[in-house]
Amino acid sequence: MTSTGIRLHAPAPGWSIEADVVVVGSGVAGLTAALRCEAAGLTTVVVTKARLDDGSTRWAQGGIAAALGDGDTPEQHLDDTLVAGAGLCDEQAVRLLVTEGPDAVRRLIDTGAQFDESAEGGLALTREGGHHRRRIAHAGGDATGAEISRALVEAVRARGMRTIENALVLDLLTDADGRTAGVTLHVMGEGQHDGVGAVHAPAVVLATGGMGQVFSATTNPSVSTGDGVALALRAGAEVSDLEFVQFHPTVLFLGPDAEGQQPLVSEAVRGEGAHLVDADGVRFMQGQHELGELAPRDIVAKGIMRRMQERDAEHMYLDARHFGAEMWEHRFPTILAACRAHGIDPVTEPVPIAPAAHYASGGVRTDSHGRTTVPGLYACGEVACTGVHGANRLASNSLLEGLVYAERIAADIAHSRTENNLHARVPHPLPESDRPAHPLLPPEARFAIQRIMTRGAGVLRSEASLSAAADQLDRLHAEARDALAEHGKTAEPGVDTWEATNLLCVARVLVAAARQRDETRGCHWREDRPERDDTTWRRHIVVRLNPDRTLATHTTDGTDFPPTLPPQASQEQ
């Protein structure tokens, strides 16, 4: 196994520390992995881009799905997940998720997470799109992610774990054998660890979240710039299914020119009986799917977009006036406050909504233990592609996936230490100067990328729109490459330029995969190819970055996903 030899243009590390494991990210996946690694006796460092509680997890409103209710079973949860995944889920990965999920949630409760209870004293469970059972556990009505984040952050701090906040991870370090040797990172305001430095560790867990900021309007926080996927690509790892970006159907519409993070209106609102209507009050999802407004998210998003096209409208409405003030205030206080902050009162008026980028079903390709195709590099949560989500994530499976696969990763790293004396091995990374620096984009390129992607690779796609997007992205890439090659110039290294460069990397991969997938499936909707093609396209598109920064793609069928890796994170590759 060899790296592509590409790194971001950045100053040489000015400081370093050592650990057994470095976990990059502080959402449910990252903190769960860190806590389990620490409990196994591994010296663990958590690196996070902002504050510990500032990732995507705390924004999750709906809840966490698991077969915890009377009459529900993992098999029923599996069936709903496979249907939502539109033929591309790895059934074994899903089976692991749904069978290990209930106990993982119970361990989360033991860690300190407090979920809402029913009048009878058990967990209060609700439904969301694609689920045939009430199996969504929630906290604080619609503040589930915030409660999970609170509990995990408190557990990390109570154990005195080493954490580095306000740190953007730049690149993976590898040794002479191509194995993981840690990461480089840039820290802002950490005293002795200010500026670019390195954490040397034989195991790295990527839990960096999503890449929603590649689009103009998203539910993702500003830190979700695809850093983990871009790092993995530069390190030589495979990514898969990046074309499957889930657009949440019901995001508060703030106007046609709104950019950045937009307020989410949880699917749980529809789960409790809210209706999707047009300006005339007509419920347009009736008859489009057996579950109506609770159909899988891709179905609902498409239904909304079709109605918007038919009516030449910028948005549709979510009508929950029949809930009354008391239900809104107790079940959905966060959403109620967000709506009122923007001058909308859902107690007395329908809420204007439109789809916005929400969740990346694809990511860094892993096996069932979270191992990537780079030895010693693991991935879990939204940055990973475990095969669980297929072409469209089932609602509220994301928190569960982060929980279950983080625990599996920690167990694998602990086993690797036992088998291979991982704890005693001090990695010796190759010098950074041995790898050519990737040219950086100027900060303003971020907004150009977002506009290109929204126009060409949003909810509605076609060969024409994707081709135009590819040309424009390639032009940005070529300008940065040529400036470095011909004049030795690149944008000034810094968080803004590193983020813009990462966004361009993931945008190019997403568009390339979306052009190649010549069909409509799950949350990938091609206007020019509206039918699902199981004969040709019941396959995964896998992408790697070549040393010359071009993209290499191949496809695999469902029997070859996830990758079959030798034990202990492919040490023999």
N, C-alpha and C positions, 0 to 999 in steps of 0.2 A: 504494500500500500504506500503510495507517495502522494504528497500534497501538490496542488497546482502551483504552489510557490508564489501566490499573490497575497499582498497585504495592503491595507490602507496606508496612504501617505501620512506619516505621523512621526513625531520626534521619538528618538530612542528612549526606552524605559529608564527613568531616573531613580527608581526604587523597586524593590521586590520583596515579597513574602512567600512563605511556603505553607502548603496544606496537603492533606490527603485528597480532598475534594473541593472544587470550587463550583458553587451553584450560581448561575447567572439568571436572576429574576426573583421576584418576591411575591408572586401570586400564589394561588392554592398549590400549583404544581411545584414551584421552586421551594417554598417554605416547607411543604410536606416532605420533599426529598431531603432537604437540609436537616430537618428534625429527625428523620429516620436514620440518616447517615451518622449524625452526632450520637444518636442512641446506640448505634452499632460500634461506637468507639473510634470513629473516624474524625480527624480534625477537619472541620468544615468551615469554609468561608462563604458567606452570602454576599454577592455583588448585585446591586440594583441601581437602575438608571436614575431614579428620583429618590423619594423616601420609601421606606419599607412597605408602606400601605398605599402606594400611589400607582399601582398597576391596574390592569384590566379587571382583576377579580373583584375589587371593591365596587365596580360599577354594575356588576351582575344583579339584576333585579328579580328575575323569575324564581330561580331556585336550583336545586340539585336533584336529579332524577335517580331513583333506585327503587327496586321492588321491595318496599317496606310495609305496604298496606295489606289488609286482609283480602285474600282472594287473588292478589297479584303474585306473579312468579317471575324469576329471571328469564324464563323461556318466552313469556309474553313481552317483556321488555326487549328481548333480543329480536322478536318478530317485528315490533314497531321500528326498531333501529334499522333493521335490514330493509324494510319498505322505504323508509326515508332516504336511505343511502343509494337508492336507485340502481341497484345491481353492482355497486363497486365496493361495498363493505367487505373487509376480510372477516368471515364468520367466526374464525377462531379468536381474533382480536376482540370482537364484540362479545363473544361468550365469556372471555376473561373479564371484560368490563362489567357485565350484568351479574355474573356469579360472585365476583369479589367485591362488587360495589356496595351492597348493603352493609357488610362488616366494615368496609372502609369508612362509610358514613358514621357508623357507630363509634369507630375510633376517633373520628373528627369530633364527635360530641364529647367523647372522653377527654379530648384535648382542651375542650372549653367552649366549643361553638354551641350556642343556644338557639334551637329552632322553635318556631311557633307550635303551640300545642292545640289540640282540639278540645272541645268541651268535655270529652271523656277522659282527657289526660294523655292521650297518645300524640304522635306527630300529626299536625294538620297538613294533609296532603291535597294538592290541587292538580288540575290538568293543564297541559299546554298542547300546542299544535303537534299532531302526529301520534300522540299518546292515546291509547284506548282505555287507560286506567288512570285514576288519580294516584300519581306516584312522585309528585314534585314537592319536596320538603322546602320550606321557605322560612325566612327569619325577618322579624320586624316588618311583616307584611310584604314589602317589596324591596327590602334592603339585605337580601341574603348574602351577596358578595361582601358587603361591608362587615357583616357579622363574622363570616368565615375569615376574612382578612384580620379582623380584630383579634380573634382567638389565636390564630397562628402567629401573628406578630408578638402577642403577649407571651406565647410559649417560647418563641425564639429568644426574646429578651430575658425571660425568667431563667433560661438556661445559660445566659451569658455568652451566647454564640458570637463569633467574630462576624461583623457585618460592615460592608463598605457601601455607603449611600452616595447618591449623586455621581454615579460612576457609569460611563458609557463603555461597554466592552468593545474593543476594536477587532482583535484577531485572535485566532487559536495559535498557540505555540506547539510545535512538534519536535520530537527528537530525531536522531539520525535514522531510526527505524521507521519513522512515519507515525509513531504513536503520540498521543496527546501528552503535552508537557505543561499545560496551563494556558493562560490568556494574557494578552496585553489589555490595558484599560486606561481611560482618562478620568481622573477624579477632580471634582471641583469643590474646594473648601473643606478638605479633610485633614488639614494641618500637615503632618509629616508625610501623608500620602497624597499630596496635591500633585496635579499634573499627570503625565503619562508614566505608568508603572507596569508591573507584572505580578501575577499570582502564579507561582510554579506549583503544579499539581498533576498527578498521573491520571486523574479523572475529572472531567468537566461535564456538568449537567446544564444544558441550555433549557431555560424555562422563561424565555424573553417575551412571550405573548405574541400578538398578531402583527399585522401590517396594514391596518385599516387606513392609516394616514397616506397611503398611496392613492386614495381617492379624495375628492374635494369634500364630500359629506360622509361622515362615519360616526358610529357610536363609540369608537375607540378613543382612548385618551391620546394626548399629543405625543406621548413617548412611544406609541406603537408604530415604529417606522421600519419594521422588518429586519432589525439588526441581527437577530439570531440566524435567520435564513441566509442573509447575505454573508455573515461570518462563516457559516457552514459551507456555503458554495465556494468561497475563497479557499477554504481548507481542503476542498476536494470531496466533500460529502455529496450524496445524492439528495435531491428534493423531488417530491411527487405530488401530483394532483393540485398544483397551485392555481389552475384555472377555476377551481371550485370555491369561489368567494361567495359566502352567504350574505345576501342583502336582507337585513331585517325588514319585514313588511311594514311595521308601524313605528316610525320614527317621527317625532314632532316636527312638522314642517314649519321652518322659520323664514321661508322666502326663497326665491329661485337663486339668489346670490349668496346664500349662507354657505360658509366654509368651515372646516374643522369639525370638532366633536359636536354632535347634535344629541339632544335628550332622547333617550329611548322610552317608548311606551310598551312596557313588558307584554309578552304574549299571555301572561297570566291574567291580564285584564280581559282578553277574549276568553280565556279559560273559565272565568267567572261569569261570562254571559254577555260581554259587550259585542256590538254589531258593527260590521264594516258597511258603510253606506256611501252613496254618492251625494252630490249637492241636493238632489231631490229626495233624499232619504231612502232610496231603494237599496235593499240588501243584495248586492251583486254577486256574492260568493255562493249563494244558494244554487244548488244543482251543478256546481263545478266540481265537487268532490263530496264523498260520503260524509266527511267530517265538517264540511262547510267552512266556516271561519277558523276552525281548528285543524285544517289540513296542514301538511308539512309546509315549512316556510317558503320553499321555492314555489309551491302551488299558489300560496296566498300572495306572494310578491308579484308573480306573473298576473294573477287576477286583478290586482290593484293597477299594475301598469297597463293592462289591456283596457280597463275601464277609463283610466286617465287618457289613453289614446282615443278611445271612442268619444269621450266628452271634451276632448281638447282641453283637459284640466291639468293643473300643476300638482294637484293633490287630491286625495279622498278624505273621508272622515271616519273616526272611530266614535261610536255613539254609546255612551254608558250613563246617560242621564238617569236611567231607571235604577241605577245603584243607590242613589240618594247620597246625601252628604255624609252620613255616619259611616257607610261602607267605604267611601272614598277615603275618609280621614283615618280609618283604622286599618284597612287592607292595603291601600296604595298611597300612603302619605308622601313618599318621595316623589312619585309621579304627579300627584296633585300639586305639590309645591313647585315642581318644575314647570308645569303648565301655567299655573297662576303667575309665576315669575315672568312669563312671556305674554301675559295678558289674556290667557284663556282659562275659563273656569269649566272643567269637565262635569261639574255637578249640574250646570245649567245649559251647557252648549256642547255640540259635538266637537271632537278634537281633530284638527287638520293633521293628516299623516301622509307620509310617502316613504318608500323604501330607501335605505342608506346602507353602505357597506358595514358589515357587522362582524363576520367571523370567517377565518381562513380554514376551510376543511382540510386543505393540504399543508405541506410543510416539509421539514427535514425527515427523510425516510428512515424509519426505525423498525426493529423487530419487536417481539412481545416483551422484551426486557428493556426497551428504550434505547438499545444500542444503535448507533448510526453506522454508516459504512467507513467511518474513520475510527480506528482503534482508540478506545478510551474516551470517545466523545459520545455523550448521551443527549437525548432530547425528550421533553415531555410537555404536555399542555398544548396551547394553540400553535406553538412554533413547530410541533412535531406532526408527522403523518404516520400514525400507528396502523391505519387501515380501519379504524373504528367508524369514521364518519362517512366514508365513501364519497358520493357526489353531493351530499347534502346532510349536514349535521342535524340530528334529532334534537329538538328543544331540550335544554337543561342537561344534555349529556356532557357538555364541555367541562363543567366543574368536576363531575364524576370521573371523567377521563384523566384530568390532571391529578386527582387524588389517587386513583388506582395505579396509574403507570408511574407516578412518582414513587410509590411504595415499592413497585417492582424494580425500579432502577436502584433504589437504596439497597434492596436485598441482593441485587446482582453485584453491586460494587463491594458490599461486605463479603460476599462469597469470593469475589476476585481477590480481595485482600488475603483471605484465609488460604486460598489456593496458590497465590503467587507472591505473597509477602509484599503486597502493594504498599502497606504502611511504611516499610523500611526503604522503599525505592525513592531516591531523590531524582526527579527528572532533570535532564540536561538539554534544554531546548537549543535548537540551531539558532545561530545569530540572526537577528532581524535583517541585518544587512545582506544576508544571503538570498533574500527574496525581493523581487522588484516591487516597487510601490505602485499601487493603483491610483490613477489620477483622480483628483477630487473635483466635484461640481461646486459651483458657487451656491450660496444659500438660496438665492431666488429661484434656482432650478427646481426646488421642492414644489413650488406652486405651479410651475409649468408642467411638471410630471403629474400632479393631481388633476389638472385640467385635461391633459391628454388622456389619462386613464378614465376619467369620468365620461368624456365624450366617446371614447373608442372601445372601452372594455368594461362598461358598467353593467347594469341589469340587462340591457338589450345590446346584443353584439351581432356582428356580421363580418364576413371576410373583408368587405370594404372598410368598415370602421376599425377593425383590428389591424389591417394592413396600413392604414393611415397612422394609427397609434405606433406601430412598430417602426415606421419610417421616422417619425418625430423623435421617438426614444433613441433610435440608432444615431440620429443626428446629434443629440445631446451627448451621447457616448463618444462619438467620433470627435466632436469639438474638444472635449476634455483630453482624449487620447492624443490627438494631434498637437495640442498646445504643449503637452508634456514631452512628446517625442521630438518636435521640431524646435521648440524654444526653451525646453526645460522648465516650463512654468505650469503650475497647478494652483487651484484655489488654496487659500491659506488654511492649514489644518485647524479644525475646531469642531465643536459639536454640530453646528448647523451644516457645515460642509460634509462631515462624515455621515450625518443623517440623510442628506440629499443624495449622496453617493449610494448609500444602502437602498434607498427607495428606488433609484434607477435600476439597480441590480435586480430587485425582486419584480419590478414592473416589467422588465424585459423578459424574464422567465415566464411570468403570468401571461403576457401577450403571446409569446411563442407557443405555449401550451394551448391557449384558447384558439389560436389559429389552426393548430394541428387537429384539435378535437372537432371534427367536421360533423357535429350532431348537436342536438339539445338533450341534456341529461342533468337531472338534479338542479343545482343552482347555476349551471352553465347554460344560458339560453341564447341560441343562435337563431336570429330572425330568418336568415337565409337557409338554415337547415333545421326546421322546426320539429323534426321527428327524432325519436330515440332510435339508435342503430345498434342493437345488441349483436348483430352478426360481425360488425367490424370494430365497434368501440366499447365493448365490455372489457376494457383494458385501461391500464394506468399509464400516464405519460411521466417518464422519469427524466430528470434533467441534471447535468453536471456542467461545471464551468471549466473550459479548457484553459491551458496555461496562457494562450493568447487572448483570453477573455471572451472568446466566442462560446456559444452554447452547444452542448452535445445532448441530444435527446434519443431515447429509445422507449419502446412500450413493453409492458408486461401484462399477461392476463392475470386473472384472479388467483390462479394457483401458484403464482410466483410473487405474491405480496403478502406480508412484508418480506424483505430479503432474508434469505437463509444465511446466517452469519456463524462462523465458528465460535465456540465458547469463549467467554471473557472478552467480549467486545472485539472480536476479530483480531486477536493478537498475532495470528500467523499471516495476516494479509501483508 
